[in-house]
Amino acid sequence: MTHEFDDVVTEEEFQRALSKLVSAAAANGVDVEGGWTCEANPTGEEWDVVISVLGSSDSTKGTQ
């Protein structure tokens, strides 16, 4: 078990860690789009996380 997320104490660090996780999963063929229930240990709280595609970098080319 790794503790690479123990140092996430700001929203910026959270966004960076989440982006790395989603990017790595997608690059490995995981369909990350959809709804996910996540349990926050040790509090036992459950969170509903929804991931949806906003667009690809290819779709913004030539629009400027």
Buried (B, 14 or more C-beta within 10 A) or exposed (E): EEEEEEEBEEEEEEEEBBEEEBEEEBEEEEEBEEEEEEEEEEEEEEEEEEBEEEEEEEEEEEEE
